Amino acid sequence: GFYYEQIKAGTGPNAYYAAHIYFDYRSFTMLDGQPYDQTYGKREPISHVVGKPMFPGLIEAFQLMNKGSIYRFYFPYQLAFGASGSGDIPPYTPLIYELELHSISSR
């Protein structure tokens, strides 16, 4: 499992597996707290389908959220990029993700 904080409550039903979502995020490595990626101020929010492709923690995390909510999630490495890592993220790195869910649709 993972830990999380609800920063802002949203409204309506939660997102679900295979839902089309539109969201912003900030991500940090838990080991040093350094940011490694974000949409805020850098690019447009992301349009994506829950689970296609996504690391396991994010799939579960989005299903806790509803429209307009903001959460901060603390993922152990097993629910993040695992023993392989990804790009600049070394293997076995726990991550922090702050997610703001703007919309959910079945499209």
Jmol script that loads the backbone (N, CA, C; Angstrom):
load data "model"
ATOM      1  N   GLY A   1       0.804  -1.183   0.000  1.00  0.00           N
ATOM      2  CA  GLY A   1       0.000   0.000   0.000  1.00  0.00           C
ATOM      3  C   GLY A   1       0.852   1.254   0.000  1.00  0.00           C
ATOM      4  N   PHE A   2       0.178   2.375   0.106  1.00  0.00           N
ATOM      5  CA  PHE A   2       0.849   3.666   0.119  1.00  0.00           C
ATOM      6  C   PHE A   2       0.094   4.610   1.042  1.00  0.00           C
ATOM      7  N   TYR A   3       0.737   5.694   1.391  1.00  0.00           N
ATOM      8  CA  TYR A   3       0.115   6.732   2.195  1.00  0.00           C
ATOM      9  C   TYR A   3      -0.358   7.846   1.282  1.00  0.00           C
ATOM     10  N   TYR A   4      -1.368   8.596   1.750  1.00  0.00           N
ATOM     11  CA  TYR A   4      -1.814   9.752   0.975  1.00  0.00           C
ATOM     12  C   TYR A   4      -2.450  10.792   1.868  1.00  0.00           C
ATOM     13  N   GLU A   5      -2.500  12.015   1.360  1.00  0.00           N
ATOM     14  CA  GLU A   5      -3.170  13.133   2.015  1.00  0.00           C
ATOM     15  C   GLU A   5      -4.158  13.723   1.023  1.00  0.00           C
ATOM     16  N   GLN A   6      -5.346  14.048   1.490  1.00  0.00           N
ATOM     17  CA  GLN A   6      -6.281  14.789   0.646  1.00  0.00           C
ATOM     18  C   GLN A   6      -6.049  16.263   0.943  1.00  0.00           C
ATOM     19  N   ILE A   7      -5.636  17.007  -0.071  1.00  0.00           N
ATOM     20  CA  ILE A   7      -5.352  18.426   0.087  1.00  0.00           C
ATOM     21  C   ILE A   7      -6.603  19.242  -0.187  1.00  0.00           C
ATOM     22  N   LYS A   8      -7.378  18.809  -1.180  1.00  0.00           N
ATOM     23  CA  LYS A   8      -8.626  19.492  -1.530  1.00  0.00           C
ATOM     24  C   LYS A   8      -9.653  18.439  -1.934  1.00  0.00           C
ATOM     25  N   ALA A   9     -10.845  18.544  -1.368  1.00  0.00           N
ATOM     26  CA  ALA A   9     -11.924  17.613  -1.725  1.00  0.00           C
ATOM     27  C   ALA A   9     -12.497  17.988  -3.083  1.00  0.00           C
ATOM     28  N   GLY A  10     -12.912  16.983  -3.826  1.00  0.00           N
ATOM     29  CA  GLY A  10     -13.570  17.197  -5.104  1.00  0.00           C
ATOM     30  C   GLY A  10     -15.046  16.879  -4.993  1.00  0.00           C
ATOM     31  N   THR A  11     -15.684  16.703  -6.150  1.00  0.00           N
ATOM     32  CA  THR A  11     -17.111  16.390  -6.180  1.00  0.00           C
ATOM     33  C   THR A  11     -17.383  15.269  -7.164  1.00  0.00           C
ATOM     34  N   GLY A  12     -18.509  14.601  -6.963  1.00  0.00           N
ATOM     35  CA  GLY A  12     -18.946  13.570  -7.897  1.00  0.00           C
ATOM     36  C   GLY A  12     -18.269  12.241  -7.676  1.00  0.00           C
ATOM     37  N   PRO A  13     -18.480  11.326  -8.621  1.00  0.00           N
ATOM     38  CA  PRO A  13     -17.924   9.971  -8.495  1.00  0.00           C
ATOM     39  C   PRO A  13     -16.414   9.953  -8.684  1.00  0.00           C
ATOM     40  N   ASN A  14     -15.795   8.911  -8.152  1.00  0.00           N
ATOM     41  CA  ASN A  14     -14.353   8.736  -8.312  1.00  0.00           C
ATOM     42  C   ASN A  14     -14.016   8.287  -9.732  1.00  0.00           C
ATOM     43  N   ALA A  15     -12.773   8.517 -10.085  1.00  0.00           N
ATOM     44  CA  ALA A  15     -12.264   7.973 -11.344  1.00  0.00           C
ATOM     45  C   ALA A  15     -12.266   6.447 -11.225  1.00  0.00           C
ATOM     46  N   TYR A  16     -12.140   5.758 -12.334  1.00  0.00           N
ATOM     47  CA  TYR A  16     -12.177   4.300 -12.345  1.00  0.00           C
ATOM     48  C   TYR A  16     -11.235   3.800 -13.428  1.00  0.00           C
ATOM     49  N   TYR A  17     -10.889   2.520 -13.345  1.00  0.00           N
ATOM     50  CA  TYR A  17      -9.999   1.920 -14.333  1.00  0.00           C
ATOM     51  C   TYR A  17     -10.593   2.105 -15.731  1.00  0.00           C
ATOM     52  N   ALA A  18      -9.793   2.532 -16.664  1.00  0.00           N
ATOM     53  CA  ALA A  18     -10.147   2.777 -18.074  1.00  0.00           C
ATOM     54  C   ALA A  18     -10.894   4.088 -18.294  1.00  0.00           C
ATOM     55  N   ALA A  19     -11.092   4.903 -17.241  1.00  0.00           N
ATOM     56  CA  ALA A  19     -11.709   6.227 -17.427  1.00  0.00           C
ATOM     57  C   ALA A  19     -10.703   7.155 -18.103  1.00  0.00           C
ATOM     58  N   HIS A  20     -11.197   8.070 -18.882  1.00  0.00           N
ATOM     59  CA  HIS A  20     -10.359   9.100 -19.475  1.00  0.00           C
ATOM     60  C   HIS A  20     -10.285  10.244 -18.477  1.00  0.00           C
ATOM     61  N   ILE A  21      -9.059  10.642 -18.098  1.00  0.00           N
ATOM     62  CA  ILE A  21      -8.883  11.698 -17.103  1.00  0.00           C
ATOM     63  C   ILE A  21      -8.014  12.820 -17.658  1.00  0.00           C
ATOM     64  N   TYR A  22      -8.140  13.975 -17.035  1.00  0.00           N
ATOM     65  CA  TYR A  22      -7.388  15.171 -17.394  1.00  0.00           C
ATOM     66  C   TYR A  22      -6.844  15.692 -16.067  1.00  0.00           C
ATOM     67  N   PHE A  23      -5.496  15.796 -15.931  1.00  0.00           N
ATOM     68  CA  PHE A  23      -4.913  16.114 -14.627  1.00  0.00           C
ATOM     69  C   PHE A  23      -3.586  16.858 -14.732  1.00  0.00           C
ATOM     70  N   ASP A  24      -3.238  17.516 -13.634  1.00  0.00           N
ATOM     71  CA  ASP A  24      -1.922  18.121 -13.444  1.00  0.00           C
ATOM     72  C   ASP A  24      -1.208  17.349 -12.348  1.00  0.00           C
ATOM     73  N   TYR A  25       0.116  17.446 -12.336  1.00  0.00           N
ATOM     74  CA  TYR A  25       0.879  16.755 -11.291  1.00  0.00           C
ATOM     75  C   TYR A  25       2.219  17.422 -11.025  1.00  0.00           C
ATOM     76  N   ARG A  26       2.746  17.127  -9.837  1.00  0.00           N
ATOM     77  CA  ARG A  26       4.127  17.409  -9.446  1.00  0.00           C
ATOM     78  C   ARG A  26       4.658  16.103  -8.873  1.00  0.00           C
ATOM     79  N   SER A  27       5.916  15.787  -9.161  1.00  0.00           N
ATOM     80  CA  SER A  27       6.495  14.564  -8.624  1.00  0.00           C
ATOM     81  C   SER A  27       7.869  14.847  -8.019  1.00  0.00           C
ATOM     82  N   PHE A  28       8.155  14.117  -6.941  1.00  0.00           N
ATOM     83  CA  PHE A  28       9.395  14.286  -6.195  1.00  0.00           C
ATOM     84  C   PHE A  28       9.943  12.920  -5.830  1.00  0.00           C
ATOM     85  N   THR A  29      11.273  12.834  -5.701  1.00  0.00           N
ATOM     86  CA  THR A  29      11.839  11.617  -5.149  1.00  0.00           C
ATOM     87  C   THR A  29      11.746  11.711  -3.636  1.00  0.00           C
ATOM     88  N   MET A  30      11.321  10.641  -2.996  1.00  0.00           N
ATOM     89  CA  MET A  30      11.115  10.669  -1.557  1.00  0.00           C
ATOM     90  C   MET A  30      12.442  10.678  -0.801  1.00  0.00           C
ATOM     91  N   LEU A  31      13.508  10.193  -1.421  1.00  0.00           N
ATOM     92  CA  LEU A  31      14.787  10.101  -0.732  1.00  0.00           C
ATOM     93  C   LEU A  31      15.408  11.459  -0.444  1.00  0.00           C
ATOM     94  N   ASP A  32      15.247  12.407  -1.372  1.00  0.00           N
ATOM     95  CA  ASP A  32      15.855  13.730  -1.159  1.00  0.00           C
ATOM     96  C   ASP A  32      14.862  14.880  -1.312  1.00  0.00           C
ATOM     97  N   GLY A  33      13.617  14.577  -1.656  1.00  0.00           N
ATOM     98  CA  GLY A  33      12.597  15.611  -1.790  1.00  0.00           C
ATOM     99  C   GLY A  33      12.745  16.487  -3.018  1.00  0.00           C
ATOM    100  N   GLN A  34      13.649  16.122  -3.911  1.00  0.00           N
ATOM    101  CA  GLN A  34      13.886  16.930  -5.104  1.00  0.00           C
ATOM    102  C   GLN A  34      12.800  16.689  -6.152  1.00  0.00           C
ATOM    103  N   PRO A  35      12.264  17.783  -6.720  1.00  0.00           N
ATOM    104  CA  PRO A  35      11.275  17.607  -7.790  1.00  0.00           C
ATOM    105  C   PRO A  35      11.955  17.031  -9.029  1.00  0.00           C
ATOM    106  N   TYR A  36      11.239  16.179  -9.741  1.00  0.00           N
ATOM    107  CA  TYR A  36      11.813  15.681 -10.991  1.00  0.00           C
ATOM    108  C   TYR A  36      10.912  15.907 -12.185  1.00  0.00           C
ATOM    109  N   ASP A  37       9.641  16.199 -11.990  1.00  0.00           N
ATOM    110  CA  ASP A  37       8.791  16.474 -13.143  1.00  0.00           C
ATOM    111  C   ASP A  37       7.496  17.115 -12.666  1.00  0.00           C
ATOM    112  N   GLN A  38       6.863  17.893 -13.559  1.00  0.00           N
ATOM    113  CA  GLN A  38       5.574  18.499 -13.258  1.00  0.00           C
ATOM    114  C   GLN A  38       4.954  19.057 -14.527  1.00  0.00           C
ATOM    115  N   THR A  39       3.655  19.252 -14.460  1.00  0.00           N
ATOM    116  CA  THR A  39       2.972  19.924 -15.563  1.00  0.00           C
ATOM    117  C   THR A  39       2.820  21.402 -15.264  1.00  0.00           C
ATOM    118  N   TYR A  40       2.574  21.768 -14.020  1.00  0.00           N
ATOM    119  CA  TYR A  40       2.338  23.161 -13.639  1.00  0.00           C
ATOM    120  C   TYR A  40       3.445  24.077 -14.160  1.00  0.00           C
ATOM    121  N   GLY A  41       3.051  25.057 -14.980  1.00  0.00           N
ATOM    122  CA  GLY A  41       4.001  26.027 -15.495  1.00  0.00           C
ATOM    123  C   GLY A  41       4.946  25.517 -16.559  1.00  0.00           C
ATOM    124  N   LYS A  42       4.883  24.238 -16.893  1.00  0.00           N
ATOM    125  CA  LYS A  42       5.804  23.659 -17.875  1.00  0.00           C
ATOM    126  C   LYS A  42       5.100  23.199 -19.150  1.00  0.00           C
ATOM    127  N   ARG A  43       3.894  22.676 -18.988  1.00  0.00           N
ATOM    128  CA  ARG A  43       3.147  22.172 -20.147  1.00  0.00           C
ATOM    129  C   ARG A  43       1.675  22.036 -19.775  1.00  0.00           C
ATOM    130  N   GLU A  44       0.872  21.698 -20.737  1.00  0.00           N
ATOM    131  CA  GLU A  44      -0.564  21.533 -20.527  1.00  0.00           C
ATOM    132  C   GLU A  44      -0.835  20.346 -19.608  1.00  0.00           C
ATOM    133  N   PRO A  45      -1.982  20.358 -18.911  1.00  0.00           N
ATOM    134  CA  PRO A  45      -2.362  19.172 -18.137  1.00  0.00           C
ATOM    135  C   PRO A  45      -2.395  17.934 -19.038  1.00  0.00           C
ATOM    136  N   ILE A  46      -2.289  16.799 -18.423  1.00  0.00           N
ATOM    137  CA  ILE A  46      -2.216  15.530 -19.148  1.00  0.00           C
ATOM    138  C   ILE A  46      -3.606  14.945 -19.364  1.00  0.00           C
ATOM    139  N   SER A  47      -3.827  14.448 -20.562  1.00  0.00           N
ATOM    140  CA  SER A  47      -5.029  13.718 -20.925  1.00  0.00           C
ATOM    141  C   SER A  47      -4.606  12.256 -21.050  1.00  0.00           C
ATOM    142  N   HIS A  48      -5.220  11.370 -20.249  1.00  0.00           N
ATOM    143  CA  HIS A  48      -4.742   9.992 -20.195  1.00  0.00           C
ATOM    144  C   HIS A  48      -5.879   9.046 -19.794  1.00  0.00           C
ATOM    145  N   VAL A  49      -5.687   7.771 -20.005  1.00  0.00           N
ATOM    146  CA  VAL A  49      -6.643   6.743 -19.591  1.00  0.00           C
ATOM    147  C   VAL A  49      -6.054   6.024 -18.377  1.00  0.00           C
ATOM    148  N   VAL A  50      -6.823   5.909 -17.312  1.00  0.00           N
ATOM    149  CA  VAL A  50      -6.345   5.256 -16.092  1.00  0.00           C
ATOM    150  C   VAL A  50      -5.928   3.825 -16.418  1.00  0.00           C
ATOM    151  N   GLY A  51      -4.656   3.521 -16.155  1.00  0.00           N
ATOM    152  CA  GLY A  51      -4.130   2.176 -16.364  1.00  0.00           C
ATOM    153  C   GLY A  51      -3.399   1.953 -17.661  1.00  0.00           C
ATOM    154  N   LYS A  52      -3.323   2.924 -18.552  1.00  0.00           N
ATOM    155  CA  LYS A  52      -2.761   2.698 -19.898  1.00  0.00           C
ATOM    156  C   LYS A  52      -1.620   3.634 -20.220  1.00  0.00           C
ATOM    157  N   PRO A  53      -0.399   3.321 -20.251  1.00  0.00           N
ATOM    158  CA  PRO A  53       0.335   2.630 -19.193  1.00  0.00           C
ATOM    159  C   PRO A  53       0.538   3.578 -18.023  1.00  0.00           C
ATOM    160  N   MET A  54       0.665   3.004 -16.870  1.00  0.00           N
ATOM    161  CA  MET A  54       0.788   3.764 -15.631  1.00  0.00           C
ATOM    162  C   MET A  54       1.411   2.840 -14.595  1.00  0.00           C
ATOM    163  N   PHE A  55       2.254   3.387 -13.732  1.00  0.00           N
ATOM    164  CA  PHE A  55       2.788   2.487 -12.704  1.00  0.00           C
ATOM    165  C   PHE A  55       1.686   2.137 -11.709  1.00  0.00           C
ATOM    166  N   PRO A  56       1.802   1.000 -11.020  1.00  0.00           N
ATOM    167  CA  PRO A  56       0.708   0.461 -10.204  1.00  0.00           C
ATOM    168  C   PRO A  56       0.121   1.434  -9.172  1.00  0.00           C
ATOM    169  N   GLY A  57       0.968   2.216  -8.516  1.00  0.00           N
ATOM    170  CA  GLY A  57       0.470   3.151  -7.513  1.00  0.00           C
ATOM    171  C   GLY A  57      -0.461   4.193  -8.090  1.00  0.00           C
ATOM    172  N   LEU A  58      -0.137   4.701  -9.282  1.00  0.00           N
ATOM    173  CA  LEU A  58      -0.991   5.713  -9.912  1.00  0.00           C
ATOM    174  C   LEU A  58      -2.355   5.143 -10.301  1.00  0.00           C
ATOM    175  N   ILE A  59      -2.372   3.906 -10.762  1.00  0.00           N
ATOM    176  CA  ILE A  59      -3.646   3.281 -11.136  1.00  0.00           C
ATOM    177  C   ILE A  59      -4.579   3.262  -9.926  1.00  0.00           C
ATOM    178  N   GLU A  60      -4.048   2.851  -8.780  1.00  0.00           N
ATOM    179  CA  GLU A  60      -4.852   2.805  -7.558  1.00  0.00           C
ATOM    180  C   GLU A  60      -5.174   4.218  -7.054  1.00  0.00           C
ATOM    181  N   ALA A  61      -4.210   5.118  -7.124  1.00  0.00           N
ATOM    182  CA  ALA A  61      -4.379   6.482  -6.616  1.00  0.00           C
ATOM    183  C   ALA A  61      -5.507   7.228  -7.333  1.00  0.00           C
ATOM    184  N   PHE A  62      -5.521   7.185  -8.650  1.00  0.00           N
ATOM    185  CA  PHE A  62      -6.562   7.909  -9.384  1.00  0.00           C
ATOM    186  C   PHE A  62      -7.961   7.419  -9.034  1.00  0.00           C
ATOM    187  N   GLN A  63      -8.084   6.151  -8.675  1.00  0.00           N
ATOM    188  CA  GLN A  63      -9.394   5.610  -8.336  1.00  0.00           C
ATOM    189  C   GLN A  63      -9.894   6.077  -6.967  1.00  0.00           C
ATOM    190  N   LEU A  64      -9.047   6.744  -6.188  1.00  0.00           N
ATOM    191  CA  LEU A  64      -9.446   7.359  -4.921  1.00  0.00           C
ATOM    192  C   LEU A  64      -9.945   8.792  -5.120  1.00  0.00           C
ATOM    193  N   MET A  65      -9.696   9.340  -6.304  1.00  0.00           N
ATOM    194  CA  MET A  65      -9.928  10.762  -6.554  1.00  0.00           C
ATOM    195  C   MET A  65     -11.219  11.011  -7.323  1.00  0.00           C
ATOM    196  N   ASN A  66     -11.787  12.201  -7.101  1.00  0.00           N
ATOM    197  CA  ASN A  66     -12.910  12.642  -7.914  1.00  0.00           C
ATOM    198  C   ASN A  66     -12.597  14.026  -8.483  1.00  0.00           C
ATOM    199  N   LYS A  67     -13.457  14.508  -9.363  1.00  0.00           N
ATOM    200  CA  LYS A  67     -13.228  15.759 -10.083  1.00  0.00           C
ATOM    201  C   LYS A  67     -12.971  16.918  -9.121  1.00  0.00           C
ATOM    202  N   GLY A  68     -11.899  17.657  -9.388  1.00  0.00           N
ATOM    203  CA  GLY A  68     -11.563  18.824  -8.593  1.00  0.00           C
ATOM    204  C   GLY A  68     -10.717  18.535  -7.368  1.00  0.00           C
ATOM    205  N   SER A  69     -10.469  17.264  -7.082  1.00  0.00           N
ATOM    206  CA  SER A  69      -9.696  16.936  -5.887  1.00  0.00           C
ATOM    207  C   SER A  69      -8.197  17.081  -6.130  1.00  0.00           C
ATOM    208  N   ILE A  70      -7.478  17.319  -5.043  1.00  0.00           N
ATOM    209  CA  ILE A  70      -6.018  17.355  -5.055  1.00  0.00           C
ATOM    210  C   ILE A  70      -5.546  16.445  -3.929  1.00  0.00           C
ATOM    211  N   TYR A  71      -4.658  15.529  -4.263  1.00  0.00           N
ATOM    212  CA  TYR A  71      -4.094  14.582  -3.292  1.00  0.00           C
ATOM    213  C   TYR A  71      -2.577  14.586  -3.409  1.00  0.00           C
ATOM    214  N   ARG A  72      -1.922  14.202  -2.320  1.00  0.00           N
ATOM    215  CA  ARG A  72      -0.486  13.934  -2.332  1.00  0.00           C
ATOM    216  C   ARG A  72      -0.320  12.470  -1.936  1.00  0.00           C
ATOM    217  N   PHE A  73       0.372  11.718  -2.789  1.00  0.00           N
ATOM    218  CA  PHE A  73       0.577  10.286  -2.594  1.00  0.00           C
ATOM    219  C   PHE A  73       2.052   9.986  -2.338  1.00  0.00           C
ATOM    220  N   TYR A  74       2.291   9.046  -1.436  1.00  0.00           N
ATOM    221  CA  TYR A  74       3.644   8.615  -1.079  1.00  0.00           C
ATOM    222  C   TYR A  74       3.764   7.143  -1.478  1.00  0.00           C
ATOM    223  N   PHE A  75       4.452   6.898  -2.595  1.00  0.00           N
ATOM    224  CA  PHE A  75       4.541   5.550  -3.154  1.00  0.00           C
ATOM    225  C   PHE A  75       5.866   4.881  -2.812  1.00  0.00           C
ATOM    226  N   PRO A  76       5.832   3.674  -2.241  1.00  0.00           N
ATOM    227  CA  PRO A  76       7.072   2.910  -2.095  1.00  0.00           C
ATOM    228  C   PRO A  76       7.550   2.499  -3.497  1.00  0.00           C
ATOM    229  N   TYR A  77       8.811   2.178  -3.600  1.00  0.00           N
ATOM    230  CA  TYR A  77       9.360   1.867  -4.923  1.00  0.00           C
ATOM    231  C   TYR A  77       8.591   0.755  -5.631  1.00  0.00           C
ATOM    232  N   GLN A  78       8.036  -0.208  -4.873  1.00  0.00           N
ATOM    233  CA  GLN A  78       7.324  -1.337  -5.479  1.00  0.00           C
ATOM    234  C   GLN A  78       6.075  -0.883  -6.243  1.00  0.00           C
ATOM    235  N   LEU A  79       5.474   0.237  -5.846  1.00  0.00           N
ATOM    236  CA  LEU A  79       4.280   0.750  -6.520  1.00  0.00           C
ATOM    237  C   LEU A  79       4.610   1.913  -7.454  1.00  0.00           C
ATOM    238  N   ALA A  80       5.904   2.224  -7.567  1.00  0.00           N
ATOM    239  CA  ALA A  80       6.352   3.285  -8.477  1.00  0.00           C
ATOM    240  C   ALA A  80       7.065   2.613  -9.663  1.00  0.00           C
ATOM    241  N   PHE A  81       8.314   2.961  -9.900  1.00  0.00           N
ATOM    242  CA  PHE A  81       9.028   2.396 -11.045  1.00  0.00           C
ATOM    243  C   PHE A  81       9.818   1.145 -10.708  1.00  0.00           C
ATOM    244  N   GLY A  82       9.669   0.651  -9.467  1.00  0.00           N
ATOM    245  CA  GLY A  82      10.205  -0.643  -9.083  1.00  0.00           C
ATOM    246  C   GLY A  82      11.716  -0.768  -9.076  1.00  0.00           C
ATOM    247  N   ALA A  83      12.159  -2.000  -9.276  1.00  0.00           N
ATOM    248  CA  ALA A  83      13.580  -2.322  -9.256  1.00  0.00           C
ATOM    249  C   ALA A  83      14.281  -1.876 -10.528  1.00  0.00           C
ATOM    250  N   SER A  84      13.524  -1.484 -11.553  1.00  0.00           N
ATOM    251  CA  SER A  84      14.123  -1.068 -12.822  1.00  0.00           C
ATOM    252  C   SER A  84      14.386   0.433 -12.890  1.00  0.00           C
ATOM    253  N   GLY A  85      13.584   1.228 -12.162  1.00  0.00           N
ATOM    254  CA  GLY A  85      13.694   2.672 -12.310  1.00  0.00           C
ATOM    255  C   GLY A  85      13.118   3.092 -13.650  1.00  0.00           C
ATOM    256  N   SER A  86      13.277   4.374 -13.988  1.00  0.00           N
ATOM    257  CA  SER A  86      12.776   4.881 -15.266  1.00  0.00           C
ATOM    258  C   SER A  86      13.446   6.211 -15.576  1.00  0.00           C
ATOM    259  N   GLY A  87      14.149   6.276 -16.692  1.00  0.00           N
ATOM    260  CA  GLY A  87      14.823   7.521 -17.068  1.00  0.00           C
ATOM    261  C   GLY A  87      15.758   7.998 -15.973  1.00  0.00           C
ATOM    262  N   ASP A  88      15.489   9.196 -15.427  1.00  0.00           N
ATOM    263  CA  ASP A  88      16.324   9.770 -14.371  1.00  0.00           C
ATOM    264  C   ASP A  88      16.003   9.218 -12.982  1.00  0.00           C
ATOM    265  N   ILE A  89      15.002   8.373 -12.870  1.00  0.00           N
ATOM    266  CA  ILE A  89      14.619   7.811 -11.577  1.00  0.00           C
ATOM    267  C   ILE A  89      15.378   6.502 -11.372  1.00  0.00           C
ATOM    268  N   PRO A  90      16.264   6.466 -10.370  1.00  0.00           N
ATOM    269  CA  PRO A  90      17.031   5.238 -10.135  1.00  0.00           C
ATOM    270  C   PRO A  90      16.146   4.092  -9.646  1.00  0.00           C
ATOM    271  N   PRO A  91      16.624   2.874  -9.779  1.00  0.00           N
ATOM    272  CA  PRO A  91      15.901   1.727  -9.223  1.00  0.00           C
ATOM    273  C   PRO A  91      15.660   1.908  -7.723  1.00  0.00           C
ATOM    274  N   TYR A  92      14.585   1.314  -7.233  1.00  0.00           N
ATOM    275  CA  TYR A  92      14.248   1.284  -5.807  1.00  0.00           C
ATOM    276  C   TYR A  92      13.978   2.667  -5.207  1.00  0.00           C
ATOM    277  N   THR A  93      13.479   3.598  -5.991  1.00  0.00           N
ATOM    278  CA  THR A  93      13.238   4.954  -5.505  1.00  0.00           C
ATOM    279  C   THR A  93      11.770   5.166  -5.142  1.00  0.00           C
ATOM    280  N   PRO A  94      11.469   5.453  -3.879  1.00  0.00           N
ATOM    281  CA  PRO A  94      10.098   5.819  -3.507  1.00  0.00           C
ATOM    282  C   PRO A  94       9.798   7.234  -4.021  1.00  0.00           C
ATOM    283  N   LEU A  95       8.549   7.484  -4.366  1.00  0.00           N
ATOM    284  CA  LEU A  95       8.167   8.748  -4.996  1.00  0.00           C
ATOM    285  C   LEU A  95       7.001   9.420  -4.281  1.00  0.00           C
ATOM    286  N   ILE A  96       6.939  10.729  -4.427  1.00  0.00           N
ATOM    287  CA  ILE A  96       5.805  11.525  -3.962  1.00  0.00           C
ATOM    288  C   ILE A  96       5.170  12.146  -5.196  1.00  0.00           C
ATOM    289  N   TYR A  97       3.861  11.986  -5.338  1.00  0.00           N
ATOM    290  CA  TYR A  97       3.123  12.599  -6.442  1.00  0.00           C
ATOM    291  C   TYR A  97       2.016  13.470  -5.869  1.00  0.00           C
ATOM    292  N   GLU A  98       1.929  14.703  -6.334  1.00  0.00           N
ATOM    293  CA  GLU A  98       0.799  15.559  -6.014  1.00  0.00           C
ATOM    294  C   GLU A  98      -0.039  15.632  -7.285  1.00  0.00           C
ATOM    295  N   LEU A  99      -1.298  15.198  -7.203  1.00  0.00           N
ATOM    296  CA  LEU A  99      -2.176  15.098  -8.372  1.00  0.00           C
ATOM    297  C   LEU A  99      -3.398  15.983  -8.202  1.00  0.00           C
ATOM    298  N   GLU A 100      -3.751  16.696  -9.255  1.00  0.00           N
ATOM    299  CA  GLU A 100      -4.980  17.492  -9.296  1.00  0.00           C
ATOM    300  C   GLU A 100      -5.824  16.976 -10.453  1.00  0.00           C
ATOM    301  N   LEU A 101      -6.960  16.391 -10.144  1.00  0.00           N
ATOM    302  CA  LEU A 101      -7.810  15.771 -11.152  1.00  0.00           C
ATOM    303  C   LEU A 101      -8.852  16.785 -11.644  1.00  0.00           C
ATOM    304  N   HIS A 102      -8.750  17.171 -12.901  1.00  0.00           N
ATOM    305  CA  HIS A 102      -9.646  18.185 -13.472  1.00  0.00           C
ATOM    306  C   HIS A 102     -10.946  17.608 -14.008  1.00  0.00           C
ATOM    307  N   SER A 103     -10.875  16.437 -14.650  1.00  0.00           N
ATOM    308  CA  SER A 103     -12.095  15.853 -15.200  1.00  0.00           C
ATOM    309  C   SER A 103     -11.960  14.356 -15.379  1.00  0.00           C
ATOM    310  N   ILE A 104     -13.126  13.686 -15.463  1.00  0.00           N
ATOM    311  CA  ILE A 104     -13.239  12.238 -15.659  1.00  0.00           C
ATOM    312  C   ILE A 104     -14.333  12.011 -16.689  1.00  0.00           C
ATOM    313  N   SER A 105     -14.051  11.143 -17.651  1.00  0.00           N
ATOM    314  CA  SER A 105     -15.112  10.791 -18.616  1.00  0.00           C
ATOM    315  C   SER A 105     -14.910   9.360 -19.090  1.00  0.00           C
ATOM    316  N   SER A 106     -15.947   8.796 -19.671  1.00  0.00           N
ATOM    317  CA  SER A 106     -15.850   7.426 -20.197  1.00  0.00           C
ATOM    318  C   SER A 106     -15.423   7.441 -21.651  1.00  0.00           C
ATOM    319  N   ARG A 107     -15.506   8.576 -22.266  1.00  0.00           N
ATOM    320  CA  ARG A 107     -15.145   8.816 -23.666  1.00  0.00           C
ATOM    321  C   ARG A 107     -15.413   7.662 -24.515  1.00  0.00           C
TER     322      ARG A 107
END
end "model"
wireframe off; spacefill off
backbone 0.3
color backbone group
